[in-house]
């Protein structure tokens, strides 16, 4: 199988690499953010009966000039999911509500000065959490919570939900892939792996899809590129052309590191035409730009 090298995108500056990465993300403007702590995420701080004591953390932002630091106070989640808000603040969320301390504090909102401001819940079993350009939170759940895909504002108000079924899409049991773009949100859920196109004020458009198990997807014009799959297909890239009712595979290749090596354990973020890949030890982001890598004429 042919291979497609990813490109280096953003690196955590070396002075911060002595700290422990809790989570990292790419925001709607393409900036990289790392949530760092002095202790390993598995340790947290001194444990108590219902979770972990809050701890102070550092967010390092790379991508718009010199690296920027934001010190967060009283972070509740030792393995929290980080997302950036457009006003300079951040959210840190626990994936599981049963591990949240205190109750009702699954999503913590921090202002631009790093102060914990308020909390709310978005439901158990969070697989994906991405903030859009307007500051709303898109949440996709895994199979222990049949809530489908939901959109919340930063104050904890539920704005939209797919439900556990959609006409033409079947049962939305597990949100395998979620792409939060500038003008649309795309998703590929288990069990039938349809491609969902979600736009403000319009019915969800459903396209049939035979590519199973992808963990990320990039959308560039009439092309969709799926990244990942089951077992030996973890590094698979499937380039598809969209039709009125479905997507048709036209090329399959395999993603590799910029130096040509196999990818290790990774975290992925999908936004518009790009899939961002953060490989362990989680200090360097790679990128696949579907529009640039796979031109319209294949």
For each residue, the residues with C-beta under 8 A, 3 or more apart:
1: 252 253 254
2: 253 254
3: 253 254 255 256 260
4: 237 253 254 255 256 288 293
5: 255 256 257 258 259 260
6: 255 256 257 258 277 286 287 288
7: 258 286 287 288 289
8: 11 258 284 285 286 287
9: 32 276 285 286 287
10: 26 32 62 63 284 285
11: 8 62 283 284 285
12: 16 17 21 24 32 34 60 62 282 283 284
13: 16 17 60 62 67
14: 17
15: 18
16: 12 13 19 34 36 58 60 67
17: 12 13 14 283
18: 15
19: 16 36 37 38 58
20: 36 37 38 39 40 41
21: 12 24 34 35 36 41 281 282 283
22: 35 36 37 41 57 78 79 80 82
23: 34 35 79 80 81 82 92 267
24: 12 21 32 33 34 35 82 267 278 282 285
25: 32 33 81 82 83 84 130 269
26: 10 30 31 32 33 269 271 276 285
27: 30 31 33 83 84 131
28: 86 131 132 133 180 182 271
29: 63 64 133
30: 26 27 63 271
31: 26 27 61 62 63 64 84
32: 9 10 12 24 25 26 61 62 63 285
33: 24 25 26 27 59 60 61 62 82 84 90
34: 12 16 21 23 24 59 60 62 82 282 283
35: 21 22 23 24 57 58 59 72 75 80 82 90 92
36: 16 19 20 21 22 57 58 59 60
37: 19 20 22 40 41 55 56 57 58 75 78
38: 19 20 55
39: 20 43 44 45 55
40: 20 37 43
41: 20 21 22 37 44 78 79
42: 78 79
43: 39 40 78
44: 39 41 47 52 53 55 78
45: 39 52 53 54 55 78
46: 52 53
47: 44 51 52 53
48: 51 52 53 101
49:
50: 101 102
51: 47 48 76 99 100 101
52: 44 45 46 47 48 55 76 77 78 101
53: 44 45 46 47 48
54: 45 73 74 75 76
55: 37 38 39 44 45 52 74 75 78
56: 37 71 72 73 74 75
57: 22 35 36 37 71 72 75 92
58: 16 19 35 36 37 69 70 71 72
59: 33 34 35 36 69 70 71 72 82 90 114
60: 12 13 16 33 34 36 67 68 69
61: 31 32 33 64 67 68 69 70 84
62: 10 11 12 13 31 32 33 34 67
63: 10 29 30 31 32
64: 29 31 61 68
65: 68
66:
67: 13 16 60 61 62
68: 60 61 64 65
69: 58 59 60 61
70: 58 59 61 88 90 110 112 113 114
71: 56 57 58 59 114
72: 35 56 57 58 59 75 90 92 110 114 116
73: 54 56 110 114 115 116
74: 54 55 56 116
75: 35 37 54 55 56 57 72 80 92 108 116
76: 51 52 54 80 92 94 100 101 102 105 108 119
77: 52 80 81 92 93 94 99 100 108
78: 22 37 41 42 43 44 45 52 55
79: 22 23 41 42 94 95
80: 22 23 35 75 76 77 92 93 94 108
81: 23 25 77 92 93 94 95 126 129
82: 22 23 24 25 33 34 35 59 90 91 92
83: 25 27 90 91 93 129 130 131 137
84: 25 27 31 33 61 89 90 131
85: 88 89 90 91 109 131 135 154
86: 28 131 133 134 135
87: 111 112 135
88: 70 85 111 112
89: 84 85 109 110 111 112 117
90: 33 35 59 70 72 82 83 84 85 109 110 114
91: 82 83 85 107 108 109 110 129 131 137 154
92: 23 35 57 72 75 76 77 80 81 82 107 108 110
93: 77 80 81 83 106 107 108 122 126 129
94: 76 77 79 80 81 97 99 100 105 106 107 126
95: 79 81 125 126 127
96: 99 100 124 125 126
97: 94 100 106 121 123 124
98: 124
99: 51 77 94 96
100: 51 76 77 94 96 97 103 104 105 106 121
101: 48 50 51 52 76 105
102: 50 76 105
103: 100
104: 100 119 120 121
105: 76 94 100 101 102 108 119
106: 93 94 97 100 119 120 121 122
107: 91 92 93 94 119 120 121 122 137 152 156
108: 75 76 77 80 91 92 93 105 116 119
109: 85 89 90 91 116 117 118 119 154
110: 70 72 73 89 90 91 92 114 115 116 117
111: 87 88 89 114 115 117
112: 70 87 88 89
113: 70
114: 59 70 71 72 73 90 110 111
115: 73 110 111
116: 72 73 74 75 108 109 110 119
117: 89 109 110 111
118: 109 155 156
119: 76 104 105 106 107 108 109 116 156
120: 104 106 107 152 155 156
121: 97 100 104 106 107 156
122: 93 106 107 126 129 137 139 150 152 156
123: 97 126 139 141 145 147 150
124: 96 97 98 141 144 145
125: 95 96 141 142 143 144 145
126: 81 93 94 95 96 122 123 129 139 140 141 142
127: 95 140 141 142 174 175 176 178
128: 138 139 140 175 177 178
129: 81 83 91 93 122 126 137 138 139
130: 25 83 137 138 178 180 269 271
131: 27 28 83 84 85 86 91 135 136 137 138 180
132: 28 135 136 138 180 185
133: 28 29 86 182
134: 86
135: 85 86 87 131 132 153 154
136: 131 132 151 152 153 154 159
137: 83 91 107 122 129 130 131 151 152 153 154
138: 128 129 130 131 132 149 150 151 178 180 185
139: 122 123 126 128 129 149 150 151 152
140: 126 127 128 148 149 175 178 187 189
141: 123 124 125 126 127 144 145 146 147 148 149 150 174 175
142: 125 126 127 145 174 175
143: 125 146 173 174 190
144: 124 125 141
145: 123 124 125 141 142
146: 141 143 164 172 173
147: 123 141 150 161 164
148: 140 141 161 162 163 164 166 172 175 189
149: 138 139 140 141 161 162 172 175 178 185 187 189 196 198
150: 122 123 138 139 141 147 158 160 161 162
151: 136 137 138 139 158 159 160 161 185
152: 107 120 122 136 137 139 156 157 158 159
153: 135 136 137 156 157 159
154: 85 91 109 135 136 137
155: 118 120
156: 107 118 119 120 121 122 152 153
157: 152 153
158: 150 151 152 161
159: 136 151 152 153
160: 150 151 198
161: 147 148 149 150 151 158
162: 148 149 150 166 172 196 198 204
163: 148 166 172
164: 146 147 148 171 172 173
165: 169 170 171 172
166: 148 162 163 169 170 172 196 204 206
167: 206
168: 194 206
169: 165 166 172 189 192 194 196 204 206
170: 165 166 191 192 194
171: 164 165 191 192
172: 146 148 149 162 163 164 165 166 169 175 189 190
173: 143 146 164 189 190 191
174: 127 141 142 143 189 190 191
175: 127 128 140 141 142 148 149 172 178 187 189 190
176: 127 188 189 190 193 213 214 215
177: 128 186 187 188 214 215 216 217 226 228 270
178: 127 128 130 138 140 149 175 185 186 187 270
179: 185 186 187 216 217 218 219 270 271 272
180: 28 130 131 132 138 185 270 271
181: 184 185 186 219 271 272
182: 28 133 272
183: 199
184: 181 197 198 199 219
185: 132 138 149 151 178 179 180 181 197 198 199
186: 177 178 179 181 195 196 197 198 217 219 224 270
187: 140 149 175 177 178 179 195 196 198
188: 176 177 193 194 195 196 209 214 217 226
189: 140 148 149 169 172 173 174 175 176 192 193 194 196
190: 143 172 173 174 175 176 193
191: 170 171 173 174
192: 169 170 171 189 208 209
193: 176 188 189 190 209 210 211 212 213 214
194: 168 169 170 188 189 206 207 208 209
195: 186 187 188 206 207 209 217 224 242 247
196: 149 162 166 169 186 187 188 189 204 205 206
197: 184 185 186 204 205 206 207
198: 149 160 162 184 185 186 187 204
199: 183 184 185 202 205
200:
201:
202: 199 205
203:
204: 162 166 169 196 197 198
205: 196 197 199 202
206: 166 167 168 169 194 195 196 197
207: 194 195 197 242 243 245 246 247
208: 192 194 245 246 247
209: 188 192 193 194 195 240 246 247
210: 193 249
211: 193 214 226 229 238 240 247 249
212: 193 229 230
213: 176 193 228 229 230 233
214: 176 177 188 193 211 217 226 227 228 229 236 238
215: 176 177 227 228 229 268
216: 177 179 226 227 228 268 269 270 275
217: 177 179 186 188 195 214 224 225 226 227 270 275
218: 179 224 225 227 270 272 273 274 275 288 289 290
219: 179 181 184 186 223 224 272 273 290
220: 223 224 225 272 273 289 290 291 294
221: 291 296
222: 241 242 296
223: 219 220 239 240 241 242 290 291 294 296
224: 186 195 217 218 219 220 239 240 242 247 290
225: 217 218 220 237 238 239 240 275 288 290 293 294
226: 177 188 211 214 216 217 229 236 237 238 240
227: 214 215 216 217 218 236 237 255 268 275 277 288
228: 177 213 214 215 216 233 234 235 236 268
229: 211 212 213 214 215 226 233 234 236
230: 212 213 233 234
231: 234
232:
233: 213 228 229 230 236
234: 228 229 230 231 263
235: 228 254 255 256 262 263
236: 214 226 227 228 229 233 252 253 254 255
237: 4 225 226 227 252 253 254 255 288
238: 211 214 225 226 249 251 252
239: 223 224 225 249 250 251 252 253 290 294 298
240: 209 211 223 224 225 226 247 248 249 250
241: 222 223 247 248 250
242: 195 207 222 223 224 246 247 248
243: 207 246 247 248
244:
245: 207 208
246: 207 208 209 242 243
247: 195 207 208 209 211 224 240 241 242 243
248: 240 241 242 243
249: 210 211 238 239 240 252
250: 239 240 241 298
251: 238 239 294 298
252: 1 236 237 238 239 249
253: 1 2 3 4 236 237 239
254: 1 2 3 4 235 236 237
255: 3 4 5 6 227 235 236 237 263 277 288
256: 3 4 5 6 235 260 261 262 263
257: 5 6 260 261 262 263 279 286
258: 5 6 7 8 286
259: 5
260: 3 5 256 257
261: 256 257
262: 235 256 257
263: 234 235 255 256 257 266 277 279
264: 279 280
265: 279 280
266: 263 277 278 279 280
267: 23 24 277 278 282
268: 215 216 227 228 275 276 277 278
269: 25 26 130 216 275 276 278
270: 177 178 179 180 186 216 217 218 274 275 276
271: 26 28 30 130 179 180 181 274 276
272: 179 181 182 218 219 220
273: 218 219 220 289 290 291
274: 218 270 271 287 288 289 290
275: 216 217 218 225 227 268 269 270 287 288 290
276: 9 26 268 269 270 271 285 286 287
277: 6 227 255 263 266 267 268 285 286 287 288
278: 24 266 267 268 269 282 284 285 286
279: 257 263 264 265 266 282 284 286
280: 264 265 266
281: 21
282: 12 21 24 34 267 278 279
283: 11 12 17 21 34
284: 8 10 11 12 278 279
285: 8 9 10 11 24 26 32 276 277 278
286: 6 7 8 9 257 258 276 277 278 279
287: 6 7 8 9 274 275 276 277
288: 4 6 7 218 225 227 237 255 274 275 277 293
289: 7 218 220 273 274 292 293
290: 218 219 220 223 224 225 239 273 274 275 293 294
291: 220 221 223 273 294 295
292: 289 295
293: 4 225 288 289 290
294: 220 223 225 239 251 290 291 298
295: 291 292 298
296: 221 222 223
297:
298: 239 250 251 294 295
